[in-house]
Amino acid sequence: MNKLIEEKRYDDVIKVFEHGTQRGFSTTSGRAFPTDVVMLAIEGLYRQVEEIDIFEKNRVFYFFIEYQRIFG
């Protein structure tokens, strides 16, 4: 995912994250999602919204709400 961010392939970052959430992540900490993966997904969404309209920004807002619900 780091490489995708570096190459500005933000849509692919989100696709990778969504694929991982469907298959499930394996973490040693026992958390549902690895923190670094979540942060890269957030960065991908943030970079996307710099270039898009207000309706798409709601997608990021709801992602943050879900993140807060999971990680509290």
Z-matrix of the N, CA and C atoms (Angstrom, degrees):
N
C 1 1.443
C 2 1.527 1 110.71
N 3 1.325 2 116.78 1 -32.51
C 4 1.464 3 119.27 2 176.68
C 5 1.521 4 111.03 3 -58.17
N 6 1.312 5 115.46 4 -44.68
C 7 1.464 6 120.44 5 -178.85
C 8 1.529 7 110.96 6 -63.55
N 9 1.325 8 116.66 7 -39.13
C 10 1.463 9 119.90 8 178.54
C 11 1.528 10 110.77 9 -64.16
N 12 1.329 11 117.42 10 -39.41
C 13 1.468 12 121.06 11 176.91
C 14 1.520 13 109.65 12 -63.34
N 15 1.326 14 116.35 13 -45.90
C 16 1.473 15 120.09 14 179.76
C 17 1.523 16 111.68 15 -59.23
N 18 1.318 17 116.68 16 -35.68
C 19 1.467 18 121.58 17 -179.22
C 20 1.523 19 112.72 18 -88.59
N 21 1.336 20 116.59 19 6.50
C 22 1.469 21 123.16 20 178.09
C 23 1.526 22 112.29 21 59.42
N 24 1.320 23 115.66 22 37.44
C 25 1.469 24 121.89 23 177.55
C 26 1.526 25 107.87 24 -102.17
N 27 1.316 26 115.49 25 66.87
C 28 1.454 27 121.65 26 -172.53
C 29 1.521 28 112.96 27 -67.34
N 30 1.317 29 117.87 28 -35.59
C 31 1.464 30 120.66 29 177.09
C 32 1.528 31 110.48 30 -61.11
N 33 1.320 32 115.88 31 -39.95
C 34 1.466 33 119.82 32 179.63
C 35 1.522 34 111.56 33 -68.00
N 36 1.330 35 117.45 34 -34.18
C 37 1.466 36 120.69 35 176.30
C 38 1.522 37 109.51 36 -59.79
N 39 1.320 38 116.02 37 -45.72
C 40 1.460 39 120.59 38 -179.37
C 41 1.528 40 110.25 39 -66.00
N 42 1.323 41 117.58 40 -39.96
C 43 1.461 42 120.66 41 178.35
C 44 1.529 43 111.23 42 -62.32
N 45 1.319 44 117.02 43 -41.90
C 46 1.467 45 121.27 44 178.06
C 47 1.525 46 110.33 45 -62.22
N 48 1.330 47 116.25 46 -44.12
C 49 1.457 48 119.92 47 179.11
C 50 1.524 49 110.95 48 -63.38
N 51 1.324 50 116.89 49 -45.30
C 52 1.461 51 120.18 50 179.41
C 53 1.529 52 111.48 51 -63.14
N 54 1.327 53 116.52 52 -38.73
C 55 1.465 54 120.46 53 176.97
C 56 1.531 55 109.99 54 -62.97
N 57 1.320 56 115.93 55 -42.82
C 58 1.465 57 120.41 56 179.03
C 59 1.515 58 112.68 57 -64.25
N 60 1.323 59 116.64 58 -36.95
C 61 1.463 60 118.90 59 179.60
C 62 1.524 61 111.16 60 -69.65
N 63 1.320 62 117.01 61 -30.48
C 64 1.460 63 120.24 62 177.97
C 65 1.530 64 111.36 63 -73.04
N 66 1.314 65 116.06 64 -39.66
C 67 1.467 66 120.55 65 -178.60
C 68 1.515 67 112.55 66 -84.47
N 69 1.322 68 115.84 67 -25.34
C 70 1.462 69 120.59 68 -177.19
C 71 1.518 70 111.03 69 94.83
N 72 1.296 71 115.70 70 142.34
C 73 1.454 72 121.44 71 178.45
C 74 1.523 73 109.31 72 -100.92
N 75 1.306 74 115.82 73 150.17
C 76 1.460 75 121.18 74 175.07
C 77 1.519 76 107.95 75 -107.29
N 78 1.328 77 116.55 76 114.74
C 79 1.461 78 120.54 77 -179.07
C 80 1.518 79 110.00 78 -123.84
N 81 1.313 80 116.04 79 147.92
C 82 1.460 81 120.54 80 176.99
C 83 1.521 82 111.49 81 -78.56
N 84 1.327 83 116.62 82 -21.82
C 85 1.463 84 120.79 83 -178.42
C 86 1.524 85 112.49 84 -80.97
N 87 1.319 86 116.85 85 -13.20
C 88 1.447 87 120.32 86 -178.71
C 89 1.521 88 113.78 87 86.55
N 90 1.326 89 117.45 88 0.03
C 91 1.469 90 120.75 89 177.72
C 92 1.519 91 109.99 90 -74.32
N 93 1.304 92 114.51 91 157.83
C 94 1.465 93 119.87 92 -179.78
C 95 1.522 94 111.70 93 -68.70
N 96 1.350 95 116.42 94 -34.30
C 97 1.464 96 121.66 95 -178.22
C 98 1.525 97 109.35 96 -131.97
N 99 1.336 98 117.33 97 138.50
C 100 1.464 99 119.21 98 173.02
C 101 1.533 100 109.71 99 -66.63
N 102 1.317 101 116.81 100 136.27
C 103 1.463 102 121.36 101 -176.46
C 104 1.521 103 112.12 102 -59.24
N 105 1.340 104 118.03 103 -42.45
C 106 1.465 105 119.88 104 -178.33
C 107 1.523 106 111.69 105 -64.34
N 108 1.316 107 117.23 106 -36.23
C 109 1.461 108 121.20 107 178.79
C 110 1.526 109 110.16 108 -66.85
N 111 1.320 110 116.44 109 -42.54
C 112 1.467 111 120.69 110 178.84
C 113 1.525 112 109.85 111 -63.31
N 114 1.306 113 117.28 112 -43.75
C 115 1.464 114 120.62 113 -178.95
C 116 1.535 115 110.94 114 -64.45
N 117 1.316 116 117.94 115 -38.83
C 118 1.464 117 120.11 116 176.92
C 119 1.527 118 111.00 117 -66.92
N 120 1.323 119 117.06 118 -37.39
C 121 1.467 120 119.66 119 176.36
C 122 1.525 121 110.46 120 -64.63
N 123 1.320 122 116.79 121 -41.51
C 124 1.465 123 120.63 122 177.47
C 125 1.521 124 110.29 123 -62.90
N 126 1.322 125 116.67 124 -42.40
C 127 1.463 126 119.19 125 178.16
C 128 1.526 127 110.85 126 -62.68
N 129 1.327 128 117.29 127 -41.78
C 130 1.458 129 120.62 128 177.78
C 131 1.509 130 111.95 129 -60.18
N 132 1.337 131 116.49 130 -43.57
C 133 1.463 132 120.01 131 177.79
C 134 1.525 133 111.00 132 -65.62
N 135 1.311 134 116.40 133 -42.12
C 136 1.468 135 120.37 134 -179.62
C 137 1.527 136 110.53 135 -61.39
N 138 1.309 137 116.51 136 -45.45
C 139 1.474 138 120.04 137 -179.95
C 140 1.522 139 111.15 138 -64.82
N 141 1.324 140 116.51 139 -34.57
C 142 1.466 141 119.83 140 177.85
C 143 1.520 142 110.79 141 -63.91
N 144 1.315 143 117.22 142 -45.02
C 145 1.454 144 119.89 143 -173.15
C 146 1.510 145 113.24 144 -72.06
N 147 1.314 146 117.72 145 -13.40
C 148 1.457 147 119.56 146 174.96
C 149 1.520 148 110.80 147 -62.95
N 150 1.328 149 115.68 148 -22.91
C 151 1.459 150 120.70 149 -172.96
C 152 1.530 151 113.88 150 -114.30
N 153 1.334 152 118.70 151 5.59
C 154 1.464 153 119.81 152 -173.76
C 155 1.519 154 112.18 153 -125.92
N 156 1.313 155 116.42 154 177.54
C 157 1.462 156 122.11 155 -174.45
C 158 1.527 157 113.29 156 -83.45
N 159 1.305 158 115.33 157 176.18
C 160 1.460 159 122.62 158 -174.47
C 161 1.523 160 112.63 159 -64.33
N 162 1.315 161 119.48 160 -33.17
C 163 1.460 162 120.85 161 -178.50
C 164 1.524 163 111.46 162 -65.88
N 165 1.285 164 116.77 163 -37.86
C 166 1.464 165 120.05 164 178.32
C 167 1.527 166 110.75 165 -72.13
N 168 1.306 167 117.39 166 -27.91
C 169 1.461 168 119.90 167 178.26
C 170 1.519 169 111.20 168 -63.65
N 171 1.318 170 117.59 169 -25.69
C 172 1.461 171 120.71 170 175.79
C 173 1.524 172 111.32 171 -60.63
N 174 1.319 173 117.42 172 -33.38
C 175 1.471 174 121.60 173 177.75
C 176 1.522 175 109.78 174 -58.69
N 177 1.324 176 117.06 175 -42.61
C 178 1.460 177 121.31 176 178.78
C 179 1.523 178 110.05 177 -67.08
N 180 1.309 179 116.37 178 -42.64
C 181 1.463 180 120.60 179 179.91
C 182 1.527 181 110.47 180 -57.61
N 183 1.318 182 117.55 181 -47.27
C 184 1.454 183 120.84 182 -179.35
C 185 1.522 184 112.00 183 -68.76
N 186 1.322 185 117.08 184 -30.04
C 187 1.463 186 120.58 185 174.93
C 188 1.529 187 109.74 186 -63.66
N 189 1.331 188 117.23 187 -44.58
C 190 1.459 189 120.79 188 178.16
C 191 1.519 190 111.71 189 -63.00
N 192 1.330 191 116.93 190 -38.34
C 193 1.464 192 120.49 191 177.40
C 194 1.524 193 109.88 192 -62.51
N 195 1.311 194 117.27 193 -44.66
C 196 1.458 195 121.61 194 178.89
C 197 1.537 196 110.77 195 -63.79
N 198 1.317 197 116.34 196 -41.85
C 199 1.466 198 120.84 197 177.36
C 200 1.522 199 110.57 198 -59.30
N 201 1.326 200 116.24 199 -44.64
C 202 1.461 201 120.96 200 179.79
C 203 1.528 202 110.38 201 -63.93
N 204 1.318 203 117.00 202 -38.84
C 205 1.465 204 120.48 203 179.43
C 206 1.519 205 110.87 204 -63.61
N 207 1.334 206 115.98 205 -40.34
C 208 1.463 207 120.29 206 -176.92
C 209 1.528 208 111.54 207 -74.64
N 210 1.338 209 116.26 208 -46.35
C 211 1.464 210 120.04 209 -173.27
C 212 1.517 211 114.21 210 -98.86
N 213 1.340 212 115.92 211 -10.74
C 214 1.460 213 122.84 212 176.14
C 215 1.449 214 112.65 213 52.33
